[in-house]
Amino acid sequence: MRIEALARQQAAGMTLPQLVAAGMEEAAAMLRIMLAAEHKLYASDADLLELWRALVKGAPHWNTIRDNCRELIFYQNCLIAERTDALPAQPERMVIHTLRHIYLYLRSHAEQNNGDKV
């Protein structure tokens, strides 16, 4: 699993900016998979928030992962603004935790609705 590979890289010393960027990419990739599975359109250059908005449109159960997506965006914005003081304690662990939560929700949704795995 790619999230576990990220967790190993994080444990090996991956920098927070690298981890957040990789985490954002991984979260976006997971949302694109679900958008494709649900036959929903999205812009090819959509960012994580735009992907979530496309996913939630007409399907409010996707609000379950809203805060996870927003948390990753918050981390990214803190790093861009050089405000690491605004980050929670152990943000590296929180990035991995957040990605796992998104993955588990997507997987359980797919299994419940299609019998498929993400």
C-alpha positions in Angstrom: 0.0 0.0 0.0 1.3 3.4 -0.9 0.3 5.0 2.4 2.4 2.5 4.3 5.3 3.2 2.0 4.9 6.9 2.9 4.8 6.0 6.6 8.1 4.1 6.2 9.7 7.1 4.4 8.4 9.4 7.1 9.9 7.2 9.8 13.2 7.2 7.8 13.4 11.0 7.9 11.3 12.3 5.0 10.9 16.1 5.6 7.5 17.5 6.5 7.2 19.5 3.2 8.0 16.4 1.2 5.5 14.3 3.2 2.7 16.9 2.9 3.2 17.2 -0.8 3.2 13.4 -1.2 0.2 13.1 1.1 -1.7 15.6 -0.9 -0.9 13.7 -4.1 -2.0 10.4 -2.5 -5.2 11.9 -1.2 -6.0 13.4 -4.6 -5.2 10.0 -6.3 -7.7 8.2 -4.0 -10.4 10.8 -4.7 -9.8 10.5 -8.5 -10.3 6.7 -8.2 -13.6 7.2 -6.4 -14.7 9.9 -8.9 -14.0 7.5 -11.7 -15.8 4.7 -9.9 -18.8 6.9 -9.4 -18.7 8.2 -13.0 -18.3 11.8 -11.8 -16.5 14.4 -13.9 -13.7 16.7 -12.6 -11.2 19.0 -14.1 -7.9 17.3 -14.9 -6.0 20.1 -13.0 -8.4 20.0 -10.0 -6.8 20.3 -6.6 -7.7 18.2 -3.5 -10.6 20.5 -2.4 -12.0 20.7 -6.0 -11.9 16.9 -6.2 -13.7 16.5 -2.9 -16.3 19.0 -4.0 -16.9 17.0 -7.2 -17.2 13.9 -5.2 -19.6 15.2 -2.6 -21.9 16.8 -5.2 -25.2 14.8 -5.0 -23.6 12.4 -2.4 -23.4 14.0 1.0 -22.0 11.0 2.7 -18.6 12.1 1.3 -18.7 14.9 3.9 -17.2 12.2 6.1 -13.8 12.9 4.6 -14.2 16.6 4.3 -12.2 17.5 7.4 -9.4 15.1 6.4 -9.0 16.8 3.1 -9.2 20.2 4.7 -6.6 19.1 7.3 -4.1 18.2 4.6 -4.7 21.6 2.8 -4.2 23.4 6.1 -0.8 21.7 6.6 0.2 22.7 3.1 -0.9 26.3 3.6 1.0 26.5 6.9 4.2 25.3 5.2 3.7 27.7 2.3 3.1 30.6 4.8 6.1 29.4 6.8 3.8 29.1 9.9 5.0 25.7 11.2 4.1 27.0 14.7 0.4 26.7 13.7 0.8 23.0 12.9 -0.4 20.4 15.5 2.1 18.4 17.5 3.7 15.6 15.4 2.2 16.7 12.1 4.1 14.0 10.3 2.2 11.3 12.1 -1.1 13.2 11.5 -0.5 13.3 7.7 -0.2 9.5 7.7 -3.2 9.1 10.1 -5.3 11.4 7.9 -4.4 9.4 4.7 -5.3 6.2 6.4 -8.7 7.5 7.4 -9.5 8.7 3.9 -8.4 5.3 2.5 -10.4 3.3 5.0 -13.6 5.3 4.3 -13.2 4.9 0.5 -12.5 1.2 0.9 -15.5 0.6 3.1 -17.7 2.6 0.8 -16.6 0.6 -2.2 -17.0 -2.7 -0.4 -20.5 -1.8 0.8 -21.7 -0.5 -2.5 -20.0 -2.5 -5.1 -18.2 -5.4 -3.4 -15.0 -3.9 -4.9 -11.9 -2.8 -3.1 -10.2 0.5 -3.7 
